[in-house]
């Protein structure tokens, strides 16, 4: 793969947000905002509406063989869900995995080379909710 430049963690995250953004649009969501620089502990990366539902979307992106993981902890989870509820919104989590499609080996699949083709793993959204007694 030579001297190709690797994507930064911020670029990997932004790429995942873009993937989810495009999927939401295809699924009929109207995007109100998308912010790849949002505070991961307290703010959604995407805010959208569909059929009267306002929703906040939390996106995490990982590189092969991993997938995006919510690693900020329970307090951050609670903060995000309560933030959504305070705005009358639902809260969803999107885990994205990317793999270098130009790779010639298993090891190279884990290299997020700028400008490379990528295989995307995204299985949909998971609703983030708190038990009723914690809202």
Order of alpha helices (4+ residues) and beta strands (2+ residues): alpha-beta-beta-beta-alpha-beta-alpha-beta-beta
